[in-house]
Amino acid sequence: MSSSTESLYLRDLGGLLKEMALRAKKEALSASEADRGFALGRLMAMHEVISLMQQQADAFGLDVKDIGLEEISPEQDLV
C-alpha cells in the first residue's frame, strides 16, 4: 500500500483498535462479577470489529500489515 493519507489512517486506526482489543481482553479476564458483563460485551464488540476489518482487507486485496492488524487473530486472541 502506498503512503497516502488514507493508507496511513488505516494503519494507525488498525493499530489503535488492536491495542484496544487486547486491553479489552485483559480487562474482561480481570473484571469483577459486577463488571464482567460489560467487559465481556466490550470484548465481543472488539472481536467483531477486528474480524470485520481483516475480512474487508482480504476482500479488497489488502495485507493485514497494511492496516495494522497483523499478529492478532480474533478467534485465538479475543475469546
Secondary structure as GFF3:
##gff-version 3
##sequence-region A 1 79
A	DSSP	alpha_helix	5	30	.	.	.	ID=ss1
A	DSSP	alpha_helix	33	59	.	.	.	ID=ss2
A	DSSP	three_ten_helix	64	67	.	.	.	ID=ss3
A	DSSP	alpha_helix	74	77	.	.	.	ID=ss4
###
